[in-house]
Amino acid sequence: MPPAGSVVGEAAILAGTAHTESVRAVRDSAVARLDRETVSTLLERSVGFAGAMARVVAREFTSRTYGELDPGVRRGRTIAV
């Protein structure tokens, strides 16, 4: 289960692919749903939003690659930007 405040679906939006995850709130929650077009516009117009998205993707990549979520597993080896 993703921790509170998590971003879900960012990779699919950025990659232009279908979502592979779904979430369900277990208690009352405040949720923001952004479609692909809105995210694209925000990325073009807001340096702050683009930076925040880059940090989210980098943290997810790092946690999966270097095993912060699963210490015994190394998944990726190279990333190019």
A tleap script that builds the chain and sets N, CA, C and O, in Angstrom:
source leaprc.protein.ff14SB
mol = sequence {
  NMET PRO PRO ALA GLY SER VAL VAL GLY GLU
  ALA ALA ILE LEU ALA GLY THR ALA HIE THR
  GLU SER VAL ARG ALA VAL ARG ASP SER ALA
  VAL ALA ARG LEU ASP ARG GLU THR VAL SER
  THR LEU LEU GLU ARG SER VAL GLY PHE ALA
  GLY ALA MET ALA ARG VAL VAL ALA ARG GLU
  PHE THR SER ARG THR TYR GLY GLU LEU ASP
  PRO GLY VAL ARG ARG GLY ARG THR ILE ALA
  CVAL
}
set mol.1.N position { 0.850 -1.169 0.000 }
set mol.1.CA position { 0.000 0.000 0.000 }
set mol.1.C position { 0.901 1.240 0.000 }
set mol.1.O position { 1.801 1.345 0.834 }
set mol.2.N position { 0.674 2.168 -0.914 }
set mol.2.CA position { 1.466 3.401 -0.936 }
set mol.2.C position { 1.220 4.225 0.326 }
set mol.2.O position { 0.093 4.282 0.819 }
set mol.3.N position { 2.263 4.862 0.851 }
set mol.3.CA position { 2.071 5.705 2.031 }
set mol.3.C position { 1.270 6.960 1.706 }
set mol.3.O position { 1.145 7.343 0.543 }
set mol.4.N position { 0.733 7.591 2.733 }
set mol.4.CA position { -0.029 8.824 2.563 }
set mol.4.C position { 0.797 9.844 1.803 }
set mol.4.O position { 2.001 9.973 2.027 }
set mol.5.N position { 0.149 10.564 0.907 }
set mol.5.CA position { 0.832 11.584 0.126 }
set mol.5.C position { 1.516 11.066 -1.117 }
set mol.5.O position { 2.178 11.833 -1.817 }
set mol.6.N position { 1.374 9.787 -1.411 }
set mol.6.CA position { 2.037 9.193 -2.568 }
set mol.6.C position { 1.433 9.656 -3.884 }
set mol.6.O position { 0.258 10.015 -3.957 }
set mol.7.N position { 2.250 9.638 -4.908 }
set mol.7.CA position { 1.816 9.899 -6.274 }
set mol.7.C position { 1.697 8.539 -6.953 }
set mol.7.O position { 2.600 7.708 -6.854 }
set mol.8.N position { 0.589 8.317 -7.638 }
set mol.8.CA position { 0.355 7.035 -8.314 }
set mol.8.C position { 0.037 7.317 -9.772 }
set mol.8.O position { -0.753 8.213 -10.072 }
set mol.9.N position { 0.642 6.564 -10.680 }
set mol.9.CA position { 0.345 6.703 -12.096 }
set mol.9.C position { 1.226 7.674 -12.841 }
set mol.9.O position { 1.010 7.915 -14.028 }
set mol.10.N position { 2.229 8.247 -12.164 }
set mol.10.CA position { 3.072 9.253 -12.809 }
set mol.10.C position { 3.878 8.673 -13.969 }
set mol.10.O position { 4.055 9.338 -14.990 }
set mol.11.N position { 4.361 7.458 -13.826 }
set mol.11.CA position { 5.168 6.857 -14.893 }
set mol.11.C position { 4.331 6.650 -16.147 }
set mol.11.O position { 4.799 6.912 -17.255 }
set mol.12.N position { 3.108 6.186 -15.983 }
set mol.12.CA position { 2.243 5.964 -17.139 }
set mol.12.C position { 1.920 7.271 -17.849 }
set mol.12.O position { 1.911 7.323 -19.078 }
set mol.13.N position { 1.657 8.314 -17.092 }
set mol.13.CA position { 1.357 9.608 -17.720 }
set mol.13.C position { 2.572 10.120 -18.476 }
set mol.13.O position { 2.452 10.566 -19.616 }
set mol.14.N position { 3.749 10.059 -17.845 }
set mol.14.CA position { 4.955 10.573 -18.492 }
set mol.14.C position { 5.367 9.734 -19.694 }
set mol.14.O position { 5.874 10.264 -20.682 }
set mol.15.N position { 5.149 8.422 -19.609 }
set mol.15.CA position { 5.538 7.527 -20.705 }
set mol.15.C position { 4.478 7.425 -21.790 }
set mol.15.O position { 4.749 6.909 -22.874 }
set mol.16.N position { 3.273 7.914 -21.509 }
set mol.16.CA position { 2.196 7.821 -22.489 }
set mol.16.C position { 1.633 6.418 -22.617 }
set mol.16.O position { 1.123 6.042 -23.672 }
set mol.17.N position { 1.723 5.642 -21.541 }
set mol.17.CA position { 1.229 4.265 -21.561 }
set mol.17.C position { 0.001 4.130 -20.661 }
set mol.17.O position { -0.392 5.078 -19.981 }
set mol.18.N position { -0.586 2.961 -20.668 }
set mol.18.CA position { -1.757 2.689 -19.828 }
set mol.18.C position { -1.338 2.549 -18.364 }
set mol.18.O position { -0.223 2.120 -18.068 }
set mol.19.N position { -2.242 2.914 -17.454 }
set mol.19.CA position { -1.984 2.732 -16.032 }
set mol.19.C position { -1.952 1.249 -15.711 }
set mol.19.O position { -2.765 0.481 -16.225 }
set mol.20.N position { -1.018 0.844 -14.864 }
set mol.20.CA position { -0.938 -0.562 -14.456 }
set mol.20.C position { -1.283 -0.734 -12.987 }
set mol.20.O position { -1.298 -1.857 -12.481 }
set mol.21.N position { -1.564 0.375 -12.290 }
set mol.21.CA position { -1.889 0.313 -10.872 }
set mol.21.C position { -3.252 0.946 -10.624 }
set mol.21.O position { -3.740 1.749 -11.420 }
set mol.22.N position { -3.843 0.572 -9.523 }
set mol.22.CA position { -5.050 1.246 -9.070 }
set mol.22.C position { -4.938 1.399 -7.563 }
set mol.22.O position { -4.183 0.681 -6.908 }
set mol.23.N position { -5.688 2.328 -7.029 }
set mol.23.CA position { -5.666 2.553 -5.586 }
set mol.23.C position { -7.092 2.635 -5.062 }
set mol.23.O position { -8.031 2.948 -5.793 }
set mol.24.N position { -7.219 2.349 -3.787 }
set mol.24.CA position { -8.512 2.461 -3.116 }
set mol.24.C position { -8.250 3.040 -1.731 }
set mol.24.O position { -7.415 2.531 -0.984 }
set mol.25.N position { -8.955 4.085 -1.403 }
set mol.25.CA position { -8.795 4.708 -0.090 }
set mol.25.C position { -9.402 3.809 0.983 }
set mol.25.O position { -10.467 3.223 0.785 }
set mol.26.N position { -8.716 3.706 2.120 }
set mol.26.CA position { -9.230 2.906 3.225 }
set mol.26.C position { -9.901 3.792 4.276 }
set mol.26.O position { -10.450 3.295 5.259 }
set mol.27.N position { -9.850 5.112 4.057 }
set mol.27.CA position { -10.534 6.072 4.926 }
set mol.27.C position { -10.805 7.328 4.106 }
set mol.27.O position { -10.364 7.423 2.961 }
set mol.28.N position { -11.516 8.282 4.669 }
set mol.28.CA position { -11.781 9.532 3.960 }
set mol.28.C position { -10.469 10.137 3.496 }
set mol.28.O position { -9.505 10.203 4.259 }
set mol.29.N position { -10.431 10.576 2.252 }
set mol.29.CA position { -9.189 11.076 1.667 }
set mol.29.C position { -9.450 12.263 0.763 }
set mol.29.O position { -10.541 12.422 0.216 }
set mol.30.N position { -8.453 13.075 0.620 }
set mol.30.CA position { -8.476 14.145 -0.381 }
set mol.30.C position { -7.611 13.656 -1.542 }
set mol.30.O position { -6.433 13.343 -1.368 }
set mol.31.N position { -8.212 13.598 -2.719 }
set mol.31.CA position { -7.533 13.030 -3.873 }
set mol.31.C position { -7.591 14.015 -5.028 }
set mol.31.O position { -8.624 14.639 -5.273 }
set mol.32.N position { -6.480 14.151 -5.735 }
set mol.32.CA position { -6.454 14.968 -6.948 }
set mol.32.C position { -6.196 14.037 -8.125 }
set mol.32.O position { -5.261 13.238 -8.098 }
set mol.33.N position { -7.012 14.140 -9.138 }
set mol.33.CA position { -6.842 13.332 -10.347 }
set mol.33.C position { -6.493 14.274 -11.483 }
set mol.33.O position { -7.269 15.167 -11.821 }
set mol.34.N position { -5.325 14.073 -12.068 }
set mol.34.CA position { -4.878 14.902 -13.182 }
set mol.34.C position { -4.804 14.052 -14.438 }
set mol.34.O position { -4.183 12.989 -14.430 }
set mol.35.N position { -5.429 14.502 -15.515 }
set mol.35.CA position { -5.343 13.753 -16.764 }
set mol.35.C position { -4.032 14.085 -17.476 }
set mol.35.O position { -3.326 15.022 -17.105 }
set mol.36.N position { -3.728 13.307 -18.490 }
set mol.36.CA position { -2.465 13.437 -19.227 }
set mol.36.C position { -2.283 14.852 -19.796 }
set mol.36.O position { -1.185 15.406 -19.737 }
set mol.37.N position { -3.340 15.426 -20.339 }
set mol.37.CA position { -3.258 16.763 -20.932 }
set mol.37.C position { -2.920 17.821 -19.881 }
set mol.37.O position { -2.104 18.710 -20.125 }
set mol.38.N position { -3.545 17.719 -18.723 }
set mol.38.CA position { -3.273 18.670 -17.644 }
set mol.38.C position { -1.834 18.556 -17.171 }
set mol.38.O position { -1.165 19.570 -16.969 }
set mol.39.N position { -1.353 17.334 -16.992 }
set mol.39.CA position { 0.034 17.134 -16.564 }
set mol.39.C position { 0.989 17.691 -17.614 }
set mol.39.O position { 1.970 18.348 -17.268 }
set mol.40.N position { 0.720 17.441 -18.872 }
set mol.40.CA position { 1.565 17.955 -19.947 }
set mol.40.C position { 1.626 19.483 -19.916 }
set mol.40.O position { 2.701 20.068 -20.049 }
set mol.41.N position { 0.484 20.116 -19.742 }
set mol.41.CA position { 0.432 21.577 -19.669 }
set mol.41.C position { 1.219 22.080 -18.458 }
set mol.41.O position { 1.985 23.037 -18.573 }
set mol.42.N position { 1.036 21.445 -17.306 }
set mol.42.CA position { 1.762 21.851 -16.100 }
set mol.42.C position { 3.270 21.674 -16.268 }
set mol.42.O position { 4.046 22.514 -15.813 }
set mol.43.N position { 3.685 20.597 -16.913 }
set mol.43.CA position { 5.115 20.376 -17.143 }
set mol.43.C position { 5.715 21.471 -18.025 }
set mol.43.O position { 6.845 21.904 -17.804 }
set mol.44.N position { 4.958 21.910 -19.017 }
set mol.44.CA position { 5.437 22.959 -19.928 }
set mol.44.C position { 5.460 24.333 -19.270 }
set mol.44.O position { 6.338 25.145 -19.563 }
set mol.45.N position { 4.510 24.599 -18.389 }
set mol.45.CA position { 4.343 25.950 -17.857 }
set mol.45.C position { 4.933 26.173 -16.465 }
set mol.45.O position { 5.137 27.319 -16.067 }
set mol.46.N position { 5.205 25.123 -15.733 }
set mol.46.CA position { 5.633 25.289 -14.347 }
set mol.46.C position { 6.926 24.538 -14.059 }
set mol.46.O position { 6.953 23.308 -14.013 }
set mol.47.N position { 7.984 25.295 -13.868 }
set mol.47.CA position { 9.270 24.696 -13.515 }
set mol.47.C position { 9.153 23.950 -12.188 }
set mol.47.O position { 9.741 22.882 -12.016 }
set mol.48.N position { 8.396 24.513 -11.255 }
set mol.48.CA position { 8.207 23.871 -9.957 }
set mol.48.C position { 7.517 22.518 -10.075 }
set mol.48.O position { 7.921 21.550 -9.430 }
set mol.49.N position { 6.473 22.453 -10.905 }
set mol.49.CA position { 5.766 21.190 -11.104 }
set mol.49.C position { 6.686 20.175 -11.783 }
set mol.49.O position { 6.732 19.011 -11.387 }
set mol.50.N position { 7.413 20.618 -12.803 }
set mol.50.CA position { 8.333 19.721 -13.512 }
set mol.50.C position { 9.391 19.178 -12.562 }
set mol.50.O position { 9.723 17.993 -12.608 }
set mol.51.N position { 9.918 20.037 -11.704 }
set mol.51.CA position { 10.910 19.591 -10.735 }
set mol.51.C position { 10.344 18.590 -9.751 }
set mol.51.O position { 10.996 17.601 -9.416 }
set mol.52.N position { 9.129 18.845 -9.286 }
set mol.52.CA position { 8.474 17.928 -8.352 }
set mol.52.C position { 8.243 16.565 -8.996 }
set mol.52.O position { 8.462 15.531 -8.365 }
set mol.53.N position { 7.801 16.563 -10.251 }
set mol.53.CA position { 7.592 15.293 -10.965 }
set mol.53.C position { 8.914 14.554 -11.150 }
set mol.53.O position { 8.970 13.333 -11.003 }
set mol.54.N position { 9.974 15.286 -11.471 }
set mol.54.CA position { 11.290 14.659 -11.629 }
set mol.54.C position { 11.727 14.005 -10.318 }
set mol.54.O position { 12.266 12.899 -10.330 }
set mol.55.N position { 11.500 14.681 -9.184 }
set mol.55.CA position { 11.863 14.101 -7.887 }
set mol.55.C position { 11.049 12.849 -7.589 }
set mol.55.O position { 11.592 11.868 -7.079 }
set mol.56.N position { 9.759 12.866 -7.898 }
set mol.56.CA position { 8.908 11.694 -7.663 }
set mol.56.C position { 9.423 10.505 -8.469 }
set mol.56.O position { 9.566 9.405 -7.935 }
set mol.57.N position { 9.702 10.726 -9.753 }
set mol.57.CA position { 10.174 9.643 -10.617 }
set mol.57.C position { 11.549 9.163 -10.161 }
set mol.57.O position { 11.801 7.958 -10.135 }
set mol.58.N position { 12.439 10.084 -9.803 }
set mol.58.CA position { 13.777 9.705 -9.348 }
set mol.58.C position { 13.711 8.889 -8.058 }
set mol.58.O position { 14.431 7.900 -7.919 }
set mol.59.N position { 12.867 9.286 -7.123 }
set mol.59.CA position { 12.731 8.528 -5.865 }
set mol.59.C position { 12.206 7.129 -6.133 }
set mol.59.O position { 12.698 6.157 -5.559 }
set mol.60.N position { 11.210 7.021 -7.004 }
set mol.60.CA position { 10.651 5.705 -7.332 }
set mol.60.C position { 11.710 4.833 -8.003 }
set mol.60.O position { 11.867 3.664 -7.651 }
set mol.61.N position { 12.428 5.392 -8.956 }
set mol.61.CA position { 13.479 4.648 -9.645 }
set mol.61.C position { 14.550 4.201 -8.656 }
set mol.61.O position { 14.975 3.046 -8.673 }
set mol.62.N position { 14.981 5.117 -7.798 }
set mol.62.CA position { 16.023 4.809 -6.825 }
set mol.62.C position { 15.576 3.725 -5.859 }
set mol.62.O position { 16.335 2.802 -5.560 }
set mol.63.N position { 14.357 3.833 -5.375 }
set mol.63.CA position { 13.879 2.840 -4.411 }
set mol.63.C position { 13.768 1.458 -5.045 }
set mol.63.O position { 14.048 0.451 -4.394 }
set mol.64.N position { 13.369 1.407 -6.292 }
set mol.64.CA position { 13.262 0.111 -6.977 }
set mol.64.C position { 14.624 -0.417 -7.400 }
set mol.64.O position { 14.856 -1.625 -7.353 }
set mol.65.N position { 15.523 0.461 -7.809 }
set mol.65.CA position { 16.835 0.048 -8.297 }
set mol.65.C position { 17.767 -0.367 -7.170 }
set mol.65.O position { 18.447 -1.390 -7.257 }
set mol.66.N position { 17.792 0.429 -6.122 }
set mol.66.CA position { 18.754 0.187 -5.057 }
set mol.66.C position { 18.158 -0.507 -3.849 }
set mol.66.O position { 18.804 -0.605 -2.806 }
set mol.67.N position { 16.943 -0.985 -3.979 }
set mol.67.CA position { 16.379 -1.874 -2.986 }
set mol.67.C position { 15.856 -1.233 -1.730 }
set mol.67.O position { 15.749 -1.915 -0.711 }
set mol.68.N position { 15.523 0.047 -1.743 }
set mol.68.CA position { 14.972 0.638 -0.535 }
set mol.68.C position { 13.636 -0.009 -0.180 }
set mol.68.O position { 13.288 -0.100 0.997 }
set mol.69.N position { 12.890 -0.456 -1.179 }
set mol.69.CA position { 11.630 -1.140 -0.897 }
set mol.69.C position { 11.848 -2.628 -0.635 }
set mol.69.O position { 11.075 -3.248 0.097 }
set mol.70.N position { 12.876 -3.194 -1.216 }
set mol.70.CA position { 13.193 -4.613 -1.078 }
set mol.70.C position { 14.716 -4.733 -1.056 }
set mol.70.O position { 15.330 -4.872 -2.114 }
set mol.71.N position { 15.338 -4.682 0.125 }
set mol.71.CA position { 16.793 -4.561 0.242 }
set mol.71.C position { 17.600 -5.626 -0.488 }
set mol.71.O position { 18.755 -5.373 -0.828 }
set mol.72.N position { 17.050 -6.789 -0.740 }
set mol.72.CA position { 17.822 -7.848 -1.390 }
set mol.72.C position { 17.763 -7.837 -2.907 }
set mol.72.O position { 18.366 -8.699 -3.547 }
set mol.73.N position { 17.062 -6.895 -3.495 }
set mol.73.CA position { 16.844 -6.931 -4.941 }
set mol.73.C position { 17.385 -5.672 -5.604 }
set mol.73.O position { 17.096 -4.559 -5.165 }
set mol.74.N position { 18.174 -5.852 -6.667 }
set mol.74.CA position { 18.604 -4.744 -7.528 }
set mol.74.C position { 17.940 -4.980 -8.870 }
set mol.74.O position { 18.160 -6.016 -9.497 }
set mol.75.N position { 17.141 -4.042 -9.313 }
set mol.75.CA position { 16.369 -4.254 -10.536 }
set mol.75.C position { 16.988 -3.592 -11.767 }
set mol.75.O position { 17.235 -4.265 -12.768 }
set mol.76.N position { 17.236 -2.313 -11.706 }
set mol.76.CA position { 17.755 -1.612 -12.871 }
set mol.76.C position { 19.244 -1.376 -12.742 }
set mol.76.O position { 19.804 -1.478 -11.650 }
set mol.77.N position { 19.884 -1.061 -13.852 }
set mol.77.CA position { 21.308 -0.791 -13.799 }
set mol.77.C position { 21.674 0.530 -14.434 }
set mol.77.O position { 22.661 1.147 -14.032 }
set mol.78.N position { 20.908 0.986 -15.419 }
set mol.78.CA position { 21.270 2.202 -16.151 }
set mol.78.C position { 20.046 3.057 -16.369 }
set mol.78.O position { 18.962 2.548 -16.654 }
set mol.79.N position { 20.221 4.361 -16.235 }
set mol.79.CA position { 19.175 5.299 -16.608 }
set mol.79.C position { 19.847 6.447 -17.347 }
set mol.79.O position { 20.882 6.957 -16.918 }
set mol.80.N position { 19.256 6.839 -18.445 }
set mol.80.CA position { 19.791 7.963 -19.230 }
set mol.80.C position { 18.717 9.024 -19.323 }
set mol.80.O position { 17.545 8.717 -19.541 }
set mol.81.N position { 19.116 10.265 -19.158 }
set mol.81.CA position { 18.171 11.377 -19.222 }
set mol.81.C position { 18.587 12.300 -20.331 }
set mol.81.O position { 17.930 13.314 -20.569 }
savepdb mol mol.pdb
quit
